[in-house]
């Protein structure tokens, strides 16, 4: 009797809509959209919850995939068959692998072969130890697993897959952990990055060997052919692809958009390379990874590729791979004392191999014990590459469900413990300054001493403003000179381009001081070097790469180490073409307030309204008027000191306006103190102004006006008279009886009353505004900043 088997009709791509009786999740595209949205919501929420623990995002994505799979939510069969039915998994896996293909291309872009060639013996020996010992222990563990829960699998492929799985160090994950902990430019960080890069390349070679061995062909000749063809593919690509990519890169000049044809050709080459390696029998991912390595890292071409690909791939497609992996992970298969004991054994051997091997070699190089332990914990981090190895092993029937679940949990555990263990054992000593330097303000006893300024900026558009401000701050030839550190503030994110920025890290820097390559491709360095050669100013470019939540620590620490007298920060609003101010990024306003709170030197916030125009003004063409309203207090004294220094420039005039309260309006209850405290602010103001008059009496470009007013409104009208000047330099917290009338005008606490007045339209002006806060050794209240 014959049995008729009816095959279900193929799933249609789109539905006709609910009004025509179709359920959208029974069709491929709507169901895929639901799956993507669910994955994004779960992984992003988990990433937010794990952020206080300083865990990399890959942890949230692995956990999210496991929660959406049969281990947690998938235990509800109705949910599993509705959202992730078996017929949808082919589409999901295909899209996930396409995203993974391009992500591995980005990973290849992160690896610089030139830096690998320069890897020292120390890092190389650490990398070798971090691979060989875990691999050997992985082989030993595979014997135990084959005798218990993995009976019947081929011995050769299984032991190689287990060895590779235990010996991997996740290069992208490690880089982000180091960046989060601000260790990238420490000795430990540089050593870990170098060793992990070598480890990454070695792991891919071993994985290629494991895949070749795990083929379904019975003859070992097949495996040999697969491996030799893969080697031939890499050799051919190494001879041909770099020349083509270099030709493309040469036709992509700095500052101009990269031709779309070159981007499309490169992405097509990535897909073609994936097809070739898949046809060979290795895996499509290898072709993409090799193409990423061969793209030249210099110039804008690599950056353009990253910019075009990474957001779609990392943000949208890659999380699908984690849920695809999670759907294959069933923690419930780990049942019984034996299975949990094997899980502990795998975790123990994985940690022991990586940590013991790395620590032993590190100590043999006479590395301090805390640094050696930190390096061992860092090299023990796993990540996406680990999941790739495990998933390929599952597809090739080398790993069964129980072994796969054990290995996924091992990868999750080892990565999760990395950050807390490193924090516990390694606390890099914060190098204190060579001396507890005295010149933390511009107002100082010895005005001729060298002035050091740390200027921060967010984009190259600020370069003319910085150079013009530095030109104005030079002082006279009698002084010991001016040293400026120009710090480019760059946000560290989860994006691959952040790791490309990290490659610029300089050896002696914290957090990342970039000793940039002297080439015409870097307009920042060209501009600063040209200015330095034409003037007597030492101007040194630096790069700070950090999360915006703690980049203020980098700014304050850099100022301390460079012994800066003042930090100048950009206001978080920039000028539009119509003259109004527009918020660029409100997060930088929070950064400014944190710097004001924590800096151990004076701080200035610059509201830039095209100071000196959009191009650098030569010294002979400078013609500026600086106005300093003086109400009283330490911040006003600092502002006037800075203005006086600027007035030493032959092309700059200074107008200082001292506001005096009209005696008829004084409260009768206030009687003058017959014995004033010489350390009170009023006495300090009088002494300061007397000295200021004495020093500037023979300088025709400096004018001090004393204006008597009855209230704050009159003071505002007087300031309004000077709205045509080039720049106002004001104190952040002026003091005196007039200030009470100005306090309601404060819109931005970091600018203070006068700065807010000049910035927010209270006084219409096209002048830039520099708001100055003088450093005071005593701790000050945070209430006026927050």
Long-range contacts (C-beta under 8 A, 24 or more apart in sequence): 8-87, 11-87, 11-88, 25-82, 25-83, 28-88, 28-91, 31-83, 31-85, 31-88, 32-88, 32-91, 32-92, 32-95, 34-83, 35-83, 35-84, 35-88, 35-92, 35-320, 35-323, 36-316, 36-319, 36-320, 38-68, 38-83, 39-64, 39-65, 39-68, 39-319, 39-320, 39-322, 39-323, 40-315, 40-316, 40-319, 42-67, 42-68, 43-319, 43-322, 53-419, 53-420, 54-180, 54-181, 54-419, 54-423, 55-416, 55-419, 56-173, 56-176, 56-177, 56-180, 56-383, 56-415, 56-419, 57-176, 57-494, 58-170, 58-173, 58-383, 58-384, 58-415, 59-412, 59-415, 59-416, 61-318, 61-319, 61-322, 62-322, 62-325, 62-326, 62-387, 62-408, 62-411, 62-412, 62-415, 63-412, 64-319, 64-322, 64-323, 64-326, 65-319, 65-322, 65-323, 65-324, 65-325, 65-326, 65-327, 65-329, 66-326, 66-329, 66-331, 66-408, 66-412, 67-326, 68-323, 68-326, 68-327, 69-323, 69-326, 69-327, 69-328, 69-329, 69-330, 70-327, 70-329, 70-330, 70-332, 71-326, 71-329, 71-330, 71-331, 71-332, 71-405, 74-327, 75-332, 84-327, 89-324, 89-327, 92-320, 92-323, 92-324, 93-324, 95-317, 95-320, 96-317, 96-318, 96-320, 96-321, 96-323, 96-324, 97-284, 97-285, 97-321, 98-317, 99-313, 99-316, 99-317, 99-318, 99-320, 99-321, 100-285, 100-317, 100-318, 100-321, 100-388, 101-270, 101-271, 101-274, 101-284, 101-285, 101-288, 102-267, 102-270, 102-288, 102-309, 102-313, 102-317, 103-313, 103-314, 103-317, 103-318, 103-384, 104-285, 104-288, 104-289, 104-292, 105-270, 105-288, 105-289, 105-291, 105-292, 105-309, 106-292, 106-306, 106-309, 106-310, 106-313, 106-314, 106-496, 107-171, 107-172, 107-200, 107-289, 107-292, 107-496, 108-288, 108-289, 108-290, 108-291, 108-292, 108-293, 108-294, 108-295, 109-292, 109-293, 109-295, 109-297, 109-302, 109-305, 109-306, 109-496, 109-500, 110-171, 110-172, 110-175, 110-292, 110-496, 110-499, 110-500, 111-171, 111-197, 111-200, 111-201, 111-292, 111-293, 112-197, 112-297, 112-503, 113-293, 114-297, 115-194, 115-197, 115-503, 116-197, 116-198, 116-201, 119-194, 119-197, 119-198, 120-194, 122-191, 122-365, 123-191, 123-194, 123-195, 123-198, 124-195, 124-198, 125-361, 125-365, 126-191, 126-195, 126-358, 126-361, 126-362, 126-365, 126-375, 126-379, 127-194, 127-195, 127-196, 127-198, 127-199, 127-202, 128-198, 128-361, 129-357, 129-358, 129-360, 129-361, 130-167, 130-169, 130-195, 130-199, 130-354, 130-357, 130-358, 130-379, 131-167, 131-199, 131-202, 131-203, 132-167, 132-357, 133-353, 133-354, 133-356, 133-357, 134-163, 134-166, 134-167, 134-349, 134-350, 134-353, 134-354, 134-357, 135-163, 135-164, 135-166, 135-167, 135-206, 135-353, 136-163, 136-353, 137-166, 137-349, 137-350, 137-352, 137-353, 138-162, 138-163, 138-164, 138-165, 138-166, 138-167, 138-349, 138-350, 138-353, 139-163, 140-349, 141-166, 141-345, 141-346, 141-349, 144-342, 144-345, 145-342, 145-346, 145-403, 148-338, 148-342, 149-338, 149-339, 149-342, 149-400, 149-402, 149-403, 150-399, 150-400, 150-402, 150-403, 153-397, 153-398, 153-399, 153-400, 154-214, 154-398, 156-213, 157-210, 157-213, 157-214, 157-393, 157-396, 157-398, 158-398, 158-399, 160-206, 160-209, 160-210, 160-213, 161-210, 161-214, 161-389, 161-393, 161-398, 161-399, 163-206, 164-203, 164-206, 164-207, 164-210, 164-389, 165-386, 165-389, 165-390, 165-393, 165-407, 165-411, 166-346, 166-349, 166-350, 166-353, 166-354, 167-199, 167-203, 167-206, 167-353, 167-354, 168-199, 168-203, 168-382, 168-385, 168-386, 168-389, 169-195, 169-196, 169-199, 169-200, 169-203, 169-354, 169-379, 169-380, 169-381, 169-382, 170-196, 170-381, 170-382, 170-383, 170-384, 170-385, 170-386, 170-415, 171-196, 171-197, 171-199, 171-200, 171-385, 172-383, 172-384, 172-496, 172-499, 173-381, 173-382, 173-383, 173-384, 173-415, 174-378, 174-379, 174-381, 174-383, 175-499, 175-502, 176-494, 176-498, 176-499, 177-378, 177-381, 177-418, 177-419, 177-422, 178-378, 179-492, 179-498, 179-502, 179-545, 179-546, 180-419, 180-492, 180-547, 181-419, 181-422, 181-423, 182-510, 182-511, 182-546, 182-553, 182-554, 183-374, 183-422, 183-426, 183-428, 184-502, 184-505, 184-511, 184-512, 185-505, 185-506, 185-507, 185-508, 185-509, 185-510, 185-511, 185-512, 185-513, 186-428, 187-371, 188-371, 188-374, 188-375, 188-378, 188-426, 188-428, 190-505, 190-507, 191-362, 191-375, 192-375, 192-378, 192-379, 195-358, 195-375, 195-379, 196-378, 196-379, 199-379, 200-385, 203-385, 203-389, 204-286, 204-289, 207-388, 207-389, 207-392, 208-282, 208-286, 210-389, 210-392, 210-393, 211-281, 211-282, 211-283, 211-392, 211-396, 212-281, 212-282, 214-393, 214-396, 214-398, 215-281, 215-396, 226-280, 226-281, 226-282, 229-280, 229-281, 230-277, 230-280, 230-282, 230-286, 233-273, 233-276, 233-277, 233-280, 233-287, 233-290, 234-290, 237-273, 237-290, 237-291, 237-294, 238-294, 241-269, 241-291, 241-294, 242-294, 242-296, 245-294, 245-295, 245-296, 245-301, 246-296, 248-301, 249-296, 249-298, 249-299, 249-301, 249-302, 252-299, 252-300, 252-301, 252-304, 253-300, 254-299, 254-300, 254-520, 254-521, 254-523, 255-300, 255-523, 257-304, 258-300, 258-301, 258-304, 262-301, 263-304, 263-305, 263-308, 266-291, 266-295, 266-305, 267-305, 267-308, 267-309, 283-392, 285-388, 297-500, 297-503, 298-521, 299-521, 302-500, 303-497, 303-500, 306-495, 306-496, 306-497, 306-500, 307-497, 310-495, 310-496, 310-497, 311-495, 314-494, 314-495, 314-496, 318-384, 321-384, 321-387, 322-387, 324-391, 325-387, 325-390, 325-391, 325-408, 328-391, 328-394, 328-401, 328-404, 329-404, 329-405, 329-408, 330-401, 330-405, 331-405, 331-409, 333-401, 333-402, 333-405, 334-402, 334-405, 334-406, 334-409, 339-402, 339-406, 342-406, 343-406, 343-409, 343-410, 346-406, 346-407, 346-410, 347-409, 347-410, 347-413, 347-414, 350-380, 350-410, 350-414, 351-380, 351-414, 354-379, 354-380, 354-414, 355-379, 355-380, 370-425, 370-426, 370-427, 371-426, 373-425, 373-426, 374-422, 374-425, 374-426, 377-417, 377-418, 377-421, 377-422, 377-425, 378-418, 378-422, 380-414, 380-418, 381-414, 381-415, 381-418, 382-410, 382-411, 382-412, 382-414, 382-415, 383-411, 383-415, 386-411, 387-411, 430-557, 431-561, 433-560, 433-561, 433-563, 434-563, 437-563, 439-563, 439-565, 440-565, 440-600, 440-601, 440-602, 440-775, 441-565, 441-566, 441-601, 441-602, 441-638, 441-641, 441-774, 441-775, 442-565, 442-566, 442-602, 442-638, 442-641, 442-642, 442-645, 443-637, 443-638, 443-641, 443-688, 443-774, 444-565, 447-479, 447-645, 448-478, 448-479, 448-480, 449-479, 449-480, 450-479, 450-480, 450-481, 450-482, 450-483, 451-475, 451-479, 451-481, 451-482, 451-483, 451-565, 451-645, 452-482, 452-483, 452-484, 452-485, 452-562, 452-563, 452-564, 452-565, 453-482, 453-483, 453-484, 453-485, 453-564, 453-565, 453-566, 453-567, 453-568, 454-484, 454-485, 454-487, 454-555, 454-558, 454-559, 454-562, 454-564, 454-566, 454-567, 454-568, 455-484, 455-485, 455-486, 455-487, 455-567, 455-568, 456-487, 456-489, 456-544, 456-555, 456-567, 456-568, 456-569, 456-570, 457-486, 457-487, 457-488, 457-489, 457-570, 458-488, 458-489, 458-570, 458-584, 458-585, 458-588, 460-523, 460-524, 462-570, 462-608, 463-523, 463-524, 463-527, 463-528, 463-616, 464-611, 464-612, 464-613, 464-614, 464-615, 464-616, 465-606, 465-608, 465-610, 465-611, 465-612, 465-768, 467-527, 467-528, 467-531, 467-616, 468-611, 468-612, 468-613, 468-616, 468-617, 468-622, 469-568, 469-606, 469-611, 470-531, 470-537, 470-539, 471-531, 471-535, 471-537, 471-612, 471-616, 471-617, 471-619, 471-622, 471-649, 472-622, 472-624, 472-626, 472-646, 472-649, 472-652, 473-642, 473-645, 473-646, 474-535, 474-536, 474-537, 474-648, 474-649, 475-645, 475-648, 475-649, 476-648, 477-536, 481-536, 481-537, 481-538, 482-536, 482-537, 482-538, 483-537, 483-538, 483-539, 483-540, 484-537, 484-538, 484-539, 484-540, 485-539, 485-540, 485-542, 485-558, 485-562, 485-564, 486-524, 486-528, 486-539, 486-540, 486-541, 486-542, 487-542, 487-543, 487-544, 487-555, 487-558, 488-514, 488-524, 488-541, 488-542, 488-543, 488-544, 489-544, 489-551, 489-555, 489-588, 489-591, 490-543, 490-544, 490-545, 491-545, 491-546, 491-547, 491-548, 491-551, 492-545, 492-546, 492-547, 493-547, 498-545, 501-543, 501-545, 502-545, 504-543, 504-545, 505-545, 509-542, 510-554, 510-557, 510-558, 510-561, 511-544, 511-545, 511-546, 511-554, 511-557, 511-558, 512-543, 512-544, 512-545, 512-546, 513-542, 513-543, 513-544, 513-558, 514-541, 514-542, 514-543, 516-541, 516-543, 527-616, 531-616, 534-619, 535-619, 548-587, 548-588, 548-590, 548-591, 551-591, 552-591, 552-594, 552-595, 552-598, 553-598, 555-591, 555-595, 555-599, 556-595, 556-598, 556-599, 556-600, 559-599, 559-600, 559-601, 560-600, 560-601, 564-601, 565-601, 565-602, 566-601, 566-602, 566-603, 566-604, 566-642, 566-772, 567-595, 567-599, 567-601, 567-602, 567-603, 567-604, 568-603, 568-604, 568-605, 568-606, 568-770, 569-595, 569-603, 569-604, 569-605, 569-606, 570-605, 570-606, 570-608, 571-605, 571-606, 571-607, 571-608, 571-751, 571-759, 573-607, 573-759, 574-608, 575-608, 575-609, 575-610, 579-609, 579-766, 581-607, 581-759, 581-760, 589-748, 589-750, 592-750, 593-749, 593-750, 593-785, 593-786, 596-732, 596-750, 596-773, 596-785, 597-782, 597-785, 597-786, 599-775, 600-775, 601-775, 602-638, 602-772, 602-773, 602-774, 602-775, 603-772, 603-773, 603-775, 604-642, 604-770, 604-771, 604-772, 604-773, 605-732, 605-750, 605-751, 605-755, 605-770, 605-771, 606-768, 606-769, 606-770, 606-771, 607-751, 607-755, 607-758, 607-759, 607-768, 607-769, 607-770, 607-771, 608-768, 609-766, 609-767, 609-768, 609-769, 610-768, 611-726, 611-727, 611-768, 612-726, 619-649, 619-651, 620-651, 621-651, 622-649, 622-650, 622-651, 622-652, 623-651, 623-652, 624-651, 624-652, 624-653, 624-725, 624-726, 624-727, 625-652, 625-653, 625-654, 625-655, 625-722, 625-724, 625-725, 625-726, 626-652, 626-653, 626-654, 626-655, 626-725, 626-726, 626-727, 626-728, 626-729, 627-654, 627-655, 627-656, 627-657, 627-719, 627-722, 627-725, 627-727, 627-728, 627-729, 627-767, 628-654, 628-655, 628-656, 628-657, 628-728, 628-729, 628-730, 629-657, 629-659, 629-715, 629-719, 629-728, 629-730, 629-734, 629-754, 630-656, 630-657, 630-658, 630-659, 630-689, 630-731, 631-659, 631-715, 631-731, 631-734, 631-735, 631-736, 631-738, 631-739, 631-754, 632-681, 632-682, 632-685, 632-734, 632-735, 632-736, 633-681, 633-685, 633-731, 633-733, 633-734, 633-735, 633-736, 634-681, 634-684, 634-731, 634-774, 634-776, 635-731, 635-732, 635-733, 635-734, 635-752, 635-772, 635-773, 635-774, 636-685, 636-730, 636-731, 636-734, 636-735, 637-684, 637-685, 637-688, 637-731, 637-774, 638-731, 638-772, 638-773, 638-774, 639-729, 639-730, 639-731, 639-770, 639-772, 640-688, 640-692, 640-729, 642-729, 642-770, 642-772, 643-729, 644-692, 644-695, 644-696, 644-702, 646-729, 647-696, 647-699, 647-701, 647-702, 650-701, 652-701, 653-701, 653-702, 653-703, 654-701, 654-702, 654-703, 655-703, 655-705, 655-722, 655-725, 656-692, 656-702, 656-703, 656-704, 656-705, 657-705, 657-707, 657-718, 657-719, 657-722, 658-689, 658-704, 658-705, 658-706, 658-707, 659-707, 659-709, 659-715, 659-718, 659-736, 659-738, 660-706, 660-707, 660-708, 660-709, 661-708, 661-709, 661-710, 661-736, 661-737, 661-738, 662-708, 662-709, 662-710, 664-710, 665-710, 665-711, 666-737, 681-735, 709-738, 711-738, 711-741, 712-738, 712-739, 712-740, 712-741, 712-742, 713-741, 715-741, 715-742, 716-742, 716-757, 716-762, 716-763, 719-754, 719-757, 719-758, 719-763, 720-763, 723-763, 723-764, 723-765, 723-766, 723-767, 724-765, 724-766, 724-767, 725-765, 725-767, 726-767, 726-768, 727-767, 727-768, 727-769, 727-770, 728-754, 728-758, 728-765, 728-767, 728-768, 728-769, 728-770, 729-770, 729-772, 730-754, 730-755, 730-758, 730-769, 730-770, 730-771, 730-772, 731-771, 731-772, 731-773, 731-774, 732-771, 732-772, 732-773, 733-773, 733-784, 749-784, 749-785, 749-786, 750-785
